[in-house]
Amino acid sequence: MSRSEADVPEGLRGRCVAEVLMSCRATRSLANFAHMVAFRAATGDDRSVIEKFAGLANPSDPGRYFERWGRWGDFGVIAETDGQPSGAAWARLFSWNELRDRRGSPEVPEIAIAVDPSFRGLGFGTLLLRELMSAADRLGYPALDLSVNTANHPAMAIYTKLGFKKVSGETRLWMRAIVAKGGALASCSRPTGGL
């Protein structure tokens, strides 16, 4: 199903791209792929895409992040490279009995993020997460939560850079970022325009 740029929420149209392109230090930089990359809002029709990336994000329990995709409270961002999904960041609300940490909340979405292995190290994760945080802010959520193993150094670097702070845990952390205006997104310059 083809989507026009008008179908994508205004805040997801090409924002923060320049920032990622300028800061990428990988040998294979995102700049090499910029002409082929598009970011769009995830829809209820994206269950198979979310399922694919849920398997990469959490191989031991992927269903938590894609079953009944499109239910109330689900939202996300999908990166497409040359027309094919190359990464996704998405969030879901969970009820009290579904929460993984006692410090979580049914009013604070829990996120998942994954990038296709062939596109890792290029800045996709940072850009996807910034766009997801912007979407959460626009939707009125005050914060986002996540769970991460401290051994996952690339993810920890992204989360810390974008303002996520430890709430609990030692080797498996529960982290939260404030996304409301003035929170973690205050330092993210937001260029406008399409890709």
N, C-alpha and C positions, 0 to 999 in steps of 0.2 A: 504494500500500500504506500503510495507516494505521499509525502507530506511537504507542504510548502513552508517557507520560513515563517509565514503568518501563524502556522499551527504551533510553533515553538514559543513558549513564554518569553517575553521580551528580555528578561534577565539572563536567559540562556543563550542568547544570540551573540556568539563570538567574544564574550567578555573574558578578560584576563589572558587572552591568547598571547598578546605581545609580551606580557610579563613572563610567561612560561618560555616563550621563544628566546628571550634575552637571557634568562637565567639557566637554561639547559647547558650543562657542561659535558654531556656524554659525547663520545666520538661520533656516534650516530645520533644526531640531535633531532628533536622534533621539527626543527626548521626544514629538514630534508623531506618531511612528510606533510608539512603545513598545507600544501596545495591539495592533498588528498583527505584531510581530516575534517570531519564535521561533528558537532556536538548537538544533541537534541534531547528533549524531554522524553523520558520513558512513558509509555502509555499502557493501558490494560492489555493491549495486543502484544506486548513484548514479553510474555511469559517464557517463551523458549530462549530468548536472549538472556533474561534474568536467570533462568535455570542453568544455562551454560556457565555464566560467570559466578553463580552461587557455588557451583562445583569447584571452581578455582579458589574462591574466597574461603570456603569452609568445607573441605572434602569429607570431614567426618559427620557433618549434619547440614547438608546443603538445603534440604527441604524447609528448614526454618526460614530461609530467606527467599523462597520462591513459591511455595505452596499457596494456592489461592491468590496468586499475584493479581493486583488490581483491586484488592479489597480496600475499604476506607482507610486512609492514612498512608497508603503506599505512594511513594513518589521517587523519581530518580532521574539520572542523566546517563545517556549512552554516547560513547565515542564511536564514530564509524570512520574507518580508513579505507579509502577506495571503494566505498559503498558497503563494506562489511563491518560488523561490530568488532571493535578492537579493545573495548573496555566499558565498564559500567560502574556507577556508584549509585546506590539506592538506599532508601530508608523505610522502616516499617514501625508502626506502633504495636506494642505487645501488651496484653492484659497483665494484671498483677501476677497471676499464676503462670504466665509464660516468661516472665522476666528472668534473666540469667544472674542478675546481681541484686541484692536487697536494696541497693542504693539507686537502682534504676527507677523509672517512673512510666506509667502508661501514657503520660502526656509528653514524654521526650522520646522521639524516634531513635531507634537503634540502626546504625548504618552497616552496610557491607560494601566492599569495593574490590574489584579485581580488574587486572589488565591482562590481555592475551600475552603469553610469554614472549612472543616475537616482538612486542612493542614495549617491553619493560625497560626502565632506565632512561626514558626519553622525556619524562615530565607529564605523561598522561595521567598518572595517579593524582598528582598535585592539582592539575587542572580540573579533573573530574570531581575531586573532593571540594575544591573551591566553589564549583558550580552547584554542587549539592548543598553546600552550606548557604549559598545565596538563595537557592530555592526554598530551603527551610525557613530562612529569614522572611522571605516574601509570603510564605504560608502562615507565618505567625508563631512558629515554634521558637522558644527561647534558647534551646540548646539541642545538641545531638550527642548521643552516647555510642560507644563502641567497645568491643572486647578485642584484645590483641596480646599475643605472646611476646614477651620482651626479647626473645631470640630473633624476631622478625625485624631486623635492623632497618631495612628500607621503609617499611610501613611506620615504624616508630619515628623515624626522621620526618616523614611527611606529617604525621599526626601532631608531633610536637611543634613543628614549624607553623602549622595552622591553628595552634592555640589549644589543642586537647591537653588536658591535665589529668593526672592519675587521681582516681576516686578511691579505688581499693585494689587489692591484689599484690602479689609479689612477682611471680613468673608469668601469670596470665593477668593482665591489667584490665580493669574497667576504667574507661576514660570518658571525659565529657568536655565539650567545647561550647562556650556561650556564643550563639550566632546572632542574637538580636543586635540591632544597630549599636555600634560602639564596642561590640565584642570582638571576637577573633577576626571578623571581616573588615574591621576598621582600617587595617593596614593594607588591604588588598586594593590596589588601584583597579578601577573598573573601566577599561576602554570600551567604547561602544563600536558598533558596526559588525558586519558579517565576516565570515571567514573567507 
